[in-house]
């Protein structure tokens, strides 16, 4: 794990779906928004914004938030982890764009510093280094070689963080409709007002169980084009029901809702499937929980199950959790519940 091969494995070949990259950067952005509220940079979470701009002609992608930004002294370590191999692995999600562009650029300003920092990572150079099997330097050194830092003046009140991918090499990442559909089911965005079970879900989560689903303002290609979950009325689903899972200590570790249809939901309907979420971000794909169903009935369902305990720790690929006692309890109890539903 000390060679440059760790970069090839974890950055260039990490995701089974290239669109996961968006999920990584959105996760980082909403984490910063939470911190911005805690540090009084933002008054409330609803003041936070994540703007995504896709330019298919210029082949650029920009993901920008108005949260804390990152202090200059912490920037290189936090973004690239160049101080240690462990640090680089911990921040691998921040580097996920390297596999899909020729240059990955981070711009940020931290409130009170009056400096805008610009980190540029040369992804084209990185790929050449990886392809050259005679180069045997460690991963942290490789990242240092392809990274440059520039600074300019900024307003002292500025606070933001921007990711830019230049010369994007993956066409799917530039397909606005595909990305909109993907984010509408993956990102931590609100339900649409068109979803007939919106009030019922909110009442069950908020009022009956004191769990507020985390929601953020995320926009695609226009400040007025706010993203919402794609759930809407499905004619064959007349009602929904709920799932509650507690551990041996009677602590709530997961809460979910689901609707069932007598017929398979159309393959073209992006809502179909029982989805797993943490902090309202989808984990894996719509098929992550399909192992609890037979092949024919998983897509008779729409629904979400939100894990709540801090013991649910994401694995390196961010598509499931590391094995813990809590995860094992969750799996056993979820299977028992679904077996009852499927009878």
Secondary structure as the mmCIF struct_conf table of DSSP 4:
data_model
#
loop_
_struct_conf.conf_type_id
_struct_conf.id
_struct_conf.beg_label_comp_id
_struct_conf.beg_label_asym_id
_struct_conf.beg_label_seq_id
_struct_conf.end_label_comp_id
_struct_conf.end_label_asym_id
_struct_conf.end_label_seq_id
STRN STRN1 UNK A 3 UNK A 3
TURN_TY1_P TURN_TY1_P1 UNK A 4 UNK A 4
HELX_RH_AL_P HELX_RH_AL_P1 UNK A 5 UNK A 7
HELX_RH_PI_P HELX_RH_PI_P1 UNK A 8 UNK A 12
TURN_TY1_P TURN_TY1_P2 UNK A 13 UNK A 13
BEND BEND1 UNK A 16 UNK A 17
TURN_TY1_P TURN_TY1_P3 UNK A 18 UNK A 19
HELX_RH_AL_P HELX_RH_AL_P2 UNK A 20 UNK A 38
TURN_TY1_P TURN_TY1_P4 UNK A 39 UNK A 40
BEND BEND2 UNK A 41 UNK A 44
HELX_RH_3T_P HELX_RH_3T_P1 UNK A 45 UNK A 47
STRN STRN2 UNK A 49 UNK A 55
TURN_TY1_P TURN_TY1_P5 UNK A 56 UNK A 59
STRN STRN3 UNK A 60 UNK A 65
BEND BEND3 UNK A 67 UNK A 67
HELX_RH_3T_P HELX_RH_3T_P2 UNK A 72 UNK A 74
HELX_RH_AL_P HELX_RH_AL_P3 UNK A 75 UNK A 80
TURN_TY1_P TURN_TY1_P6 UNK A 82 UNK A 83
HELX_RH_AL_P HELX_RH_AL_P4 UNK A 85 UNK A 90
TURN_TY1_P TURN_TY1_P7 UNK A 91 UNK A 91
HELX_RH_3T_P HELX_RH_3T_P3 UNK A 92 UNK A 100
BEND BEND4 UNK A 102 UNK A 102
STRN STRN4 UNK A 103 UNK A 109
TURN_TY1_P TURN_TY1_P8 UNK A 111 UNK A 112
BEND BEND5 UNK A 113 UNK A 113
STRN STRN5 UNK A 115 UNK A 122
HELX_RH_AL_P HELX_RH_AL_P5 UNK A 123 UNK A 131
TURN_TY1_P TURN_TY1_P9 UNK A 133 UNK A 134
STRN STRN6 UNK A 138 UNK A 138
HELX_RH_AL_P HELX_RH_AL_P6 UNK A 139 UNK A 145
TURN_TY1_P TURN_TY1_P10 UNK A 146 UNK A 146
STRN STRN7 UNK A 147 UNK A 153
TURN_TY1_P TURN_TY1_P11 UNK A 156 UNK A 157
STRN STRN8 UNK A 160 UNK A 166
BEND BEND6 UNK A 167 UNK A 167
HELX_RH_3T_P HELX_RH_3T_P4 UNK A 171 UNK A 174
HELX_RH_AL_P HELX_RH_AL_P7 UNK A 176 UNK A 186
BEND BEND7 UNK A 187 UNK A 188
HELX_LH_PP_P HELX_LH_PP_P1 UNK A 190 UNK A 190
STRN STRN9 UNK A 191 UNK A 191
HELX_LH_PP_P HELX_LH_PP_P2 UNK A 192 UNK A 192
TURN_TY1_P TURN_TY1_P12 UNK A 193 UNK A 194
TURN_TY1_P TURN_TY1_P13 UNK A 196 UNK A 197
HELX_RH_AL_P HELX_RH_AL_P8 UNK A 198 UNK A 202
HELX_RH_PI_P HELX_RH_PI_P2 UNK A 203 UNK A 208
HELX_RH_AL_P HELX_RH_AL_P9 UNK A 209 UNK A 209
HELX_LH_PP_P HELX_LH_PP_P3 UNK A 212 UNK A 214
STRN STRN10 UNK A 217 UNK A 220
BEND BEND8 UNK A 221 UNK A 222
TURN_TY1_P TURN_TY1_P14 UNK A 223 UNK A 224
STRN STRN11 UNK A 226 UNK A 226
STRN STRN12 UNK A 229 UNK A 229
TURN_TY1_P TURN_TY1_P15 UNK A 235 UNK A 236
STRN STRN13 UNK A 240 UNK A 246
TURN_TY1_P TURN_TY1_P16 UNK A 248 UNK A 249
STRN STRN14 UNK A 252 UNK A 260
BEND BEND9 UNK A 262 UNK A 263
HELX_LH_PP_P HELX_LH_PP_P4 UNK A 264 UNK A 266
TURN_TY1_P TURN_TY1_P17 UNK A 267 UNK A 268
TURN_TY1_P TURN_TY1_P18 UNK A 270 UNK A 271
STRN STRN15 UNK A 273 UNK A 278
TURN_TY1_P TURN_TY1_P19 UNK A 279 UNK A 280
STRN STRN16 UNK A 281 UNK A 282
BEND BEND10 UNK A 284 UNK A 284
TURN_TY1_P TURN_TY1_P20 UNK A 286 UNK A 289
HELX_RH_3T_P HELX_RH_3T_P5 UNK A 290 UNK A 292
BEND BEND11 UNK A 293 UNK A 293
TURN_TY1_P TURN_TY1_P21 UNK A 295 UNK A 297
HELX_RH_3T_P HELX_RH_3T_P6 UNK A 298 UNK A 300
STRN STRN17 UNK A 301 UNK A 307
TURN_TY1_P TURN_TY1_P22 UNK A 310 UNK A 311
STRN STRN18 UNK A 314 UNK A 314
TURN_TY1_P TURN_TY1_P23 UNK A 316 UNK A 317
BEND BEND12 UNK A 318 UNK A 320
STRN STRN19 UNK A 321 UNK A 321
HELX_RH_AL_P HELX_RH_AL_P10 UNK A 325 UNK A 341
TURN_TY1_P TURN_TY1_P24 UNK A 342 UNK A 342
#
